[in-house]
Amino acid sequence: MSAGPVRQGPPSRLYTLLEWRALLEFGSLPLSWPILSTAPAGDGHPVLLLPGFAVGDATLGPLALYLRSRGYQVETWGLGRNRGFQRKFVAALEQKVRHMHHRAGRKVSVVGWSLGGVFAFDIAHRAPECVRTVISLGSPMQMNPVEVEAPTTVKVLYRWIAHPLGPIAHLAQARAKLLKAPPPVPSTCIYTETDGVVPPHAAVIPADVPRHENIAVPGSHCGLGVNPVVLWLLADRLSQPEGRWRKFVPHGRLGKLYERMIALPKPA
């Protein structure tokens, strides 16, 4: 529904300071549940959820609960805390997706939040025969390997947890460069213009191709996995019949509400 953001550079400091909005998004879930429960039901195919940097499966609880309620076979990555875009995680996740595909006899949809989306798209490039669709939530798909456009706190945290050189150590790797192009499966980048962690222009793949889309949502970065609008979009995207994927087009009353929310003015 969006060609992608225009603004370049790191996230606005105001948006970074307002990342506490995630608490409001989480708090809105109970009120939104009656509407979310009317979203399209799934066909039972397996879905793998991947967490963001420095966190683990626990952060995926609400998202996993919701997608299970829509009829999907949901699994999370099960590798503890996400410690960066490291080879051991890449190899383990590829094996996991191949195993899920073999066990279910059906292709796997992969959804990754923040850095989890980088892993998700990497899997889609490595094992496209096992992946049905791949979706990122505020993921750094287009980060500059020379000058990382991220808040200082994120850079420091990455050096502490993942690599002494920071995100550049992993962004400069050859496999990270592959992510600048859409994978050979249907793909979606969900992003927010008010992201305080990953600059919105870096959270999309600016490609006019038939099987890729960038979709804007209102909200924060840290709240993407509990954002009712995101959950509604995921239910819509994942419910599409295999082999008949179409780009998102808002429809009905909820579609009109979504368009109004996206059109609201944003603080500078």
C-alpha positions as CSV (number, residue, x, y, z in Angstrom):
1,M,0.0,0.0,0.0
2,S,3.1,2.2,0.2
3,A,6.0,2.9,-2.2
4,G,8.2,3.5,0.9
5,P,9.3,6.5,3.0
6,V,11.2,9.4,1.5
7,R,13.0,10.8,4.6
8,Q,16.6,9.7,5.0
9,G,19.0,9.6,7.9
10,P,18.7,8.1,11.4
11,P,15.4,7.9,13.3
12,S,14.0,11.1,14.8
13,R,15.1,11.6,18.4
14,L,11.6,12.5,19.2
15,Y,10.4,9.1,17.9
16,T,13.1,7.4,19.9
17,L,12.0,9.1,23.1
18,L,8.4,8.2,22.3
19,E,9.1,4.4,22.0
20,W,7.3,4.0,25.3
21,R,4.2,4.1,23.1
22,A,4.6,0.4,22.8
23,L,3.0,0.1,26.2
24,L,-0.1,1.8,24.9
25,E,-0.2,-0.5,21.9
26,F,0.0,-3.5,24.1
27,G,-2.7,-2.1,26.4
28,S,-5.0,-1.6,23.4
29,L,-5.0,-5.3,22.5
30,P,-7.8,-6.4,24.8
31,L,-10.1,-3.7,23.4
32,S,-9.1,-4.6,19.8
33,W,-9.6,-8.3,20.2
34,P,-13.2,-8.4,19.2
35,I,-12.3,-6.8,15.9
36,L,-9.1,-8.9,15.5
37,S,-11.1,-12.0,16.0
38,T,-13.1,-11.2,12.8
39,A,-9.9,-11.2,10.6
40,P,-9.6,-14.0,8.0
41,A,-8.9,-17.4,9.4
42,G,-5.8,-19.3,8.2
43,D,-5.6,-22.7,6.5
44,G,-3.5,-24.3,9.2
45,H,-0.1,-24.0,7.4
46,P,3.0,-23.6,9.7
47,V,4.2,-20.1,10.7
48,L,7.6,-19.3,12.2
49,L,8.1,-16.2,14.3
50,L,11.5,-14.6,14.9
51,P,12.2,-12.1,17.7
52,G,14.1,-8.8,17.5
53,F,17.6,-8.1,18.7
54,A,18.5,-8.8,22.3
55,V,15.2,-10.5,23.1
56,G,13.8,-14.0,22.8
57,D,10.6,-16.0,22.3
58,A,8.8,-14.4,25.3
59,T,8.3,-11.1,23.3
60,L,6.4,-13.1,20.6
61,G,3.8,-14.4,23.0
62,P,0.8,-12.1,22.0
63,L,1.6,-12.5,18.3
64,A,1.8,-16.3,18.6
65,L,-1.4,-16.5,20.6
66,Y,-3.2,-14.4,18.0
67,L,-2.0,-16.3,15.0
68,R,-2.8,-19.6,16.7
69,S,-6.4,-18.3,17.3
70,R,-6.6,-17.8,13.5
71,G,-5.7,-21.4,12.9
72,Y,-2.0,-21.5,12.2
73,Q,0.6,-23.9,13.4
74,V,2.9,-21.4,15.1
75,E,6.4,-21.9,16.3
76,T,9.0,-19.5,17.6
77,W,12.7,-19.7,16.9
78,G,13.8,-21.4,20.2
79,L,17.4,-20.2,20.2
80,G,17.3,-18.0,23.3
81,R,18.2,-14.4,23.0
82,N,18.8,-12.9,19.5
83,R,22.4,-12.0,19.7
84,G,22.9,-10.5,16.3
85,F,23.0,-11.6,12.6
86,Q,25.4,-14.4,13.3
87,R,26.2,-17.5,11.2
88,K,25.2,-20.0,13.9
89,F,21.7,-18.5,14.0
90,V,21.5,-18.4,10.2
91,A,22.4,-22.1,9.9
92,A,20.1,-23.2,12.8
93,L,17.1,-21.3,11.4
94,E,17.6,-22.7,7.9
95,Q,17.6,-26.2,9.4
96,K,14.5,-25.4,11.4
97,V,12.5,-24.2,8.4
98,R,13.5,-27.2,6.4
99,H,12.4,-29.5,9.2
100,M,9.1,-27.7,9.6
101,H,8.5,-27.9,5.9
102,H,9.3,-31.6,5.8
103,R,7.2,-32.4,8.9
104,A,4.1,-30.5,7.8
105,G,4.4,-31.3,4.1
106,R,3.6,-27.6,3.5
107,K,5.6,-24.5,2.9
108,V,6.3,-22.3,5.9
109,S,5.5,-18.6,6.4
110,V,8.2,-16.7,8.2
111,V,7.5,-13.5,10.2
112,G,10.4,-11.6,11.8
113,W,10.3,-8.6,14.1
114,S,13.1,-6.1,13.8
115,L,16.4,-8.0,13.4
116,G,14.3,-11.1,13.2
117,G,13.0,-9.9,9.9
118,V,16.6,-9.9,8.5
119,F,16.9,-13.6,9.4
120,A,13.4,-14.2,7.9
121,F,14.4,-12.7,4.5
122,D,17.7,-14.5,4.6
123,I,15.9,-17.8,5.0
124,A,13.7,-17.0,2.1
125,H,16.8,-16.4,-0.1
126,R,18.4,-19.6,1.2
127,A,15.5,-22.0,1.1
128,P,12.8,-20.6,-1.2
129,E,11.4,-24.0,-1.9
130,C,10.4,-24.3,1.8
131,V,9.0,-20.7,2.3
132,R,5.4,-19.7,1.4
133,T,5.8,-16.0,2.2
134,V,8.1,-13.8,4.3
135,I,7.1,-10.7,6.4
136,S,9.3,-8.3,8.2
137,L,8.2,-5.9,11.0
138,G,10.4,-2.8,11.2
139,S,13.5,-4.7,10.1
140,P,16.8,-3.1,9.0
141,M,16.7,-4.3,5.4
142,Q,18.6,-1.4,3.9
143,M,21.0,-0.3,6.6
144,N,24.2,1.6,5.5
145,P,27.2,-0.7,6.2
146,V,29.5,2.3,6.5
147,E,27.5,4.5,8.8
148,V,24.8,2.7,10.8
149,E,21.7,4.9,11.0
150,A,20.5,3.8,14.5
151,P,20.3,5.4,17.9
152,T,23.5,5.4,20.0
153,T,21.9,3.1,22.6
154,V,21.3,0.5,19.9
155,K,24.8,0.6,18.6
156,V,26.2,0.3,22.2
157,L,23.9,-2.6,22.9
158,Y,25.0,-4.4,19.7
159,R,28.6,-4.0,20.6
160,W,28.0,-5.4,24.1
161,I,25.8,-8.4,23.1
162,A,26.7,-9.3,19.5
163,H,30.1,-8.0,18.3
164,P,32.8,-5.5,19.5
165,L,32.6,-3.6,16.2
166,G,28.9,-3.1,16.4
167,P,26.3,-3.7,13.6
168,I,28.8,-2.8,10.9
169,A,30.5,-6.2,11.5
170,H,27.5,-8.0,10.3
171,L,26.0,-5.6,7.8
172,A,29.2,-5.7,5.7
173,Q,28.9,-9.5,5.3
174,A,28.0,-10.8,1.8
175,R,24.8,-12.4,2.9
176,A,23.5,-9.1,4.4
177,K,23.9,-7.5,0.9
178,L,21.5,-10.1,-0.6
179,L,18.7,-8.7,1.6
180,K,18.6,-5.4,-0.4
181,A,16.7,-7.3,-3.1
182,P,13.3,-9.1,-2.6
183,P,13.6,-12.9,-2.2
184,P,12.2,-15.3,-4.8
185,V,9.0,-15.7,-2.7
186,P,6.1,-13.3,-1.9
187,S,7.4,-10.8,0.6
188,T,6.1,-7.9,2.7
189,C,7.9,-5.2,4.7
190,I,5.7,-3.7,7.3
191,Y,7.2,-0.4,8.7
192,T,6.2,2.7,10.6
193,E,7.1,6.3,9.7
194,T,7.4,7.1,13.4
195,D,9.9,4.3,14.1
196,G,12.4,5.4,16.8
197,V,14.9,2.5,16.3
198,V,15.1,1.6,12.7
199,P,14.8,4.5,10.2
200,P,11.7,3.9,8.0
201,H,13.6,4.2,4.8
202,A,15.9,1.3,5.9
203,A,12.9,-0.9,6.8
204,V,11.7,-1.3,3.3
205,I,12.9,-2.8,0.0
206,P,12.3,-0.1,-2.7
207,A,11.6,-2.5,-5.5
208,D,8.7,-2.3,-7.9
209,V,8.3,-6.1,-8.4
210,P,5.1,-8.2,-8.6
211,R,5.6,-10.2,-5.4
212,H,6.9,-7.6,-3.0
213,E,5.2,-4.8,-1.0
214,N,5.9,-2.2,1.6
215,I,3.1,-1.5,4.0
216,A,3.1,1.5,6.4
217,V,1.4,1.3,9.9
218,P,0.9,3.8,12.7
219,G,2.9,3.1,15.9
220,S,6.3,2.5,17.4
221,H,9.1,0.1,16.7
222,C,9.0,-1.7,20.0
223,G,5.2,-2.1,19.7
224,L,5.1,-3.7,16.3
225,G,4.6,-7.2,17.6
226,V,1.6,-6.1,19.8
227,N,0.2,-3.4,17.5
228,P,-3.5,-4.3,16.6
229,V,-3.1,-2.9,13.1
230,V,0.0,-5.1,12.5
231,L,-1.9,-8.2,13.8
232,W,-4.8,-7.4,11.5
233,L,-2.4,-7.0,8.5
234,L,-0.7,-10.3,9.3
235,A,-3.9,-12.1,9.4
236,D,-4.8,-10.6,6.0
237,R,-1.5,-11.4,4.4
238,L,-1.1,-14.9,5.8
239,S,-4.6,-16.0,4.9
240,Q,-4.0,-15.7,1.1
241,P,-4.2,-19.1,-0.7
242,E,-0.8,-20.5,-1.6
243,G,0.2,-19.5,-5.2
244,R,-2.4,-16.7,-5.3
245,W,-0.6,-14.0,-3.4
246,R,-1.8,-10.4,-4.1
247,K,-0.5,-7.0,-2.9
248,F,-2.4,-5.5,0.0
249,V,-5.4,-3.3,-0.9
250,P,-7.5,-1.8,2.0
251,H,-11.1,-2.8,1.8
252,G,-14.3,-2.5,3.9
253,R,-14.7,-0.3,7.0
254,L,-11.5,-1.5,8.5
255,G,-9.6,-0.6,5.3
256,K,-11.0,2.9,5.4
257,L,-10.1,3.3,9.0
258,Y,-6.6,2.1,8.2
259,E,-6.2,4.7,5.4
260,R,-7.4,7.5,7.8
261,M,-4.9,6.5,10.4
262,I,-2.0,6.4,7.9
263,A,-3.0,9.8,6.6
264,L,-2.9,11.5,10.1
265,P,-0.2,14.2,10.4
266,K,3.0,13.1,12.2
267,P,5.2,15.1,14.5
268,A,8.4,16.3,12.9
